[in-house]
Amino acid sequence: MKAAAFEYVRAATLADALREFGESATGVKPIAGSQSMGPMLNLRLARPSRVVDVSHVDELRSVTVVGDGVRVGAAITHAEIEDGKYEPLRNGFMQYVASGIAYRAIRNRGTIGGSLAHADPAADWPLALSTLDARLELAKAGGTRQVRASEFMLGAFTTLLEDGEIISAVLLPKIGVTLRWGYYKLCRKTGEFPHASAAAAFDAQTGLARVVLGALDGPPTALDALAQSVAQQGPSAATPEAIAASVANAMPNADAIDRSMHAATVERCLAQVFGSSAR
């Protein structure tokens, strides 16, 4: 299929883009890499009257160190993160996650902000950024606000974004040299969305201790009790029984096969944490 007719506007600055969206721009959609919005337009699942291209907006195309953290512009592509183009993102975890997103052709165009805004439950960035306890910067004509990445997705393809609001940046917390992480997903073939996924991050310097399930019916779900046990006791807390119980508690309505797949991703994810040196 082909998209319904729409007006195309290429924004030069973030202020220009936000003016195009206005305060109640329900018929206006932003587009950057077009790897999510493009198919939705062609399938006519989205029929905006105007599409605003933000892929060349400088404010959305920079990576800067801000205080103890890193501000990642929303229009940074997966491939740029994978290739280590920006020194502050060469921390292993971000590059590893980016390298496993779909195919290289998709990574060349797809953006971190676009993936988050699309809010597919099986996507990589919602899971990864929730695990790092990152925050998102949301911008509209009236100003900006910040929300936790773990609270941004309300359900499948549903987020906290208001009319006229876009994701302008991802705000990563300080990642210390003692960070240990794992990221594992089950896919039938390379490049497809996973049927189950899990991520974990532990940092003794910052106190970060997160184990999170992805590829659910809704947003990623944190296994807080399991994460705290692992942080305090180490590998001995990550028994198959403890993992299975934690997953079952987080997925009470899932069938046995689904719970088993997610438990397997958690086991393998934590095996990466324990089997790797500090990164």
ZIBELWO-V337428 format. One record per backbone hydrogen bond with DSSP energy under -1.0 kcal/mol. CO is the residue of the C=O (numbers start at 1). NH is the residue of the N-H. E is the energy in kcal/mol with one decimal. If there is no record, write none. Layout:
<<CO,NH,E> <CO,NH,E>>
//
This chain:
<<7,51,-3.3> <9,53,-3.3> <13,17,-2.1> <14,18,-2.7> <15,19,-2.0> <16,20,-1.6> <17,21,-1.8> <18,22,-2.1> <24,26,-2.0> <25,28,-1.5> <27,49,-2.0> <27,50,-1.9> <29,52,-2.7> <31,54,-2.5> <36,40,-1.5> <37,41,-2.6> <38,42,-2.4> <39,43,-2.3> <40,45,-2.1> <40,46,-1.7> <49,7,-2.7> <50,29,-2.2> <51,9,-2.7> <52,31,-2.3> <53,11,-2.2> <54,57,-1.4> <57,60,-1.5> <58,61,-1.6> <60,75,-2.1> <62,73,-2.6> <64,71,-3.3> <66,69,-2.3> <69,66,-1.9> <70,172,-2.9> <71,64,-2.2> <72,170,-2.8> <73,76,-1.7> <74,113,-2.5> <76,112,-2.3> <77,81,-1.5> <78,82,-2.8> <79,83,-2.7> <80,85,-2.2> <81,84,-1.2> <86,89,-2.0> <87,90,-1.8> <89,91,-1.7> <91,93,-1.5> <92,96,-2.6> <93,97,-2.5> <94,98,-2.3> <95,99,-2.2> <97,100,-1.1> <98,101,-1.5> <103,107,-2.5> <104,108,-2.2> <106,110,-3.5> <107,79,-2.4> <110,78,-1.9> <111,115,-2.1> <112,116,-1.8> <113,117,-2.5> <114,118,-2.1> <115,119,-1.6> <119,157,-2.8> <120,123,-2.1> <121,215,-1.6> <124,128,-2.8> <125,129,-2.8> <126,130,-1.3> <127,131,-1.9> <128,132,-1.6> <129,134,-2.6> <134,149,-2.7> <135,171,-3.6> <136,147,-2.0> <137,168,-2.9> <137,169,-1.4> <138,145,-2.2> <139,166,-2.6> <140,143,-2.1> <143,140,-2.5> <145,138,-3.1> <147,136,-3.4> <148,151,-1.6> <152,160,-1.3> <155,158,-2.1> <158,154,-2.3> <158,155,-1.7> <162,165,-1.9> <166,139,-2.9> <168,74,-1.9> <169,137,-2.9> <170,72,-3.3> <171,135,-2.2> <172,70,-2.1> <176,179,-1.5> <179,279,-3.1> <180,202,-2.8> <182,200,-2.5> <184,198,-2.6> <186,195,-3.0> <189,192,-1.6> <196,186,-3.0> <197,214,-2.8> <198,184,-2.6> <199,212,-3.0> <200,182,-2.2> <201,210,-2.5> <202,180,-3.0> <203,207,-2.0> <208,203,-2.4> <210,201,-2.4> <211,223,-3.6> <212,199,-2.2> <213,221,-1.8> <214,197,-1.0> <221,213,-3.1> <223,227,-2.4> <224,228,-2.5> <225,229,-2.1> <226,230,-2.5> <227,231,-2.5> <228,232,-1.9> <229,233,-3.0> <230,234,-2.4> <234,237,-2.1> <235,238,-1.4> <239,243,-2.6> <240,244,-2.6> <241,245,-2.2> <242,246,-2.1> <243,247,-2.6> <244,248,-2.5> <245,249,-2.0> <246,250,-1.5> <247,251,-1.6> <251,254,-1.3> <255,259,-2.3> <256,260,-2.3> <257,261,-2.3> <258,262,-2.2> <259,263,-2.5> <260,264,-2.1> <261,265,-1.8> <262,266,-2.0> <263,267,-2.5> <264,268,-2.4> <265,269,-2.4> <266,270,-2.8> <267,271,-1.8> <268,272,-1.5> <269,273,-1.6> <270,274,-2.5> <271,275,-2.1>>
//
